[in-house]
Amino acid sequence: MSDQAIRKVLMEHGRLAVDVGTIDIDADLYALGLTSHASVNVMLALEDSFDIEFPDELLRKSTFASVRAIESALIGLGEA
């Protein structure tokens, strides 16, 4: 999976004030404006996009803290 699919979800549901296409893969999405409410929307959109469900142990702020963190979570769920 490329990070482009993740960035597309972030662009559509993350409500960030920056261009998601230009941020570093390790940039702190919360520092860039991701709210807890928006992170829930991102999670739900990722679940829909990849036909997966995040288990309870991944429902924490750190899972959605960066593009790399999201990608790692998806890899762990077998979506890479």
C-alpha positions in Angstrom: 0.0 0.0 0.0 1.3 3.4 -0.8 0.9 6.2 1.6 -1.2 7.9 -1.2 -4.3 6.1 -0.2 -3.9 7.2 3.4 -3.2 10.7 2.4 -6.4 10.7 0.3 -8.4 9.7 3.3 -6.7 12.4 5.4 -7.4 15.0 2.7 -11.1 14.1 2.7 -11.7 13.5 6.4 -8.8 14.9 8.4 -9.8 18.6 8.1 -6.1 19.6 8.2 -5.2 23.2 7.3 -2.1 22.0 5.4 -1.7 20.2 2.1 -1.7 16.6 3.1 0.3 15.7 -0.1 3.3 17.7 1.0 3.6 16.7 4.7 6.4 14.4 5.8 5.4 10.8 6.5 6.4 11.2 10.1 4.8 14.7 10.7 2.7 14.9 13.8 -0.9 15.1 12.4 -2.2 16.4 15.7 0.3 19.3 15.6 -0.9 20.0 12.1 -4.5 20.4 13.2 -6.0 16.9 13.4 -8.6 16.8 16.2 -9.8 13.8 18.1 -13.2 14.1 16.3 -11.5 14.3 12.9 -9.3 11.3 13.8 -12.5 9.2 14.4 -13.7 10.3 10.9 -10.3 9.3 9.5 -10.5 5.9 11.2 -14.0 5.2 9.9 -13.0 6.2 6.4 -10.0 4.0 6.5 -12.2 1.1 7.7 -14.5 1.7 4.8 -11.7 2.2 2.2 -9.8 -0.9 3.2 -12.7 -3.1 4.4 -11.1 -3.6 7.8 -11.9 -2.9 11.4 -9.5 -1.4 13.9 -9.3 -3.6 17.0 -9.7 -1.9 20.4 -6.0 -2.0 21.1 -5.3 0.3 18.1 -8.0 2.8 19.1 -5.5 5.3 20.6 -4.1 8.6 19.6 -0.7 7.3 18.6 -2.2 5.0 15.9 -3.3 8.1 14.0 -0.4 10.4 14.9 1.3 10.3 11.5 1.0 8.9 8.0 3.7 6.3 9.0 1.8 5.3 12.2 -1.4 4.8 10.2 0.5 2.8 7.6 2.1 0.6 10.2 -1.3 -0.1 11.8 -2.7 -1.1 8.4 0.3 -3.3 7.7 -0.3 -4.9 11.0 -3.9 -5.6 10.0 -2.7 -7.2 6.8 -3.6 -4.4 4.4 -0.2 -3.7 3.0 
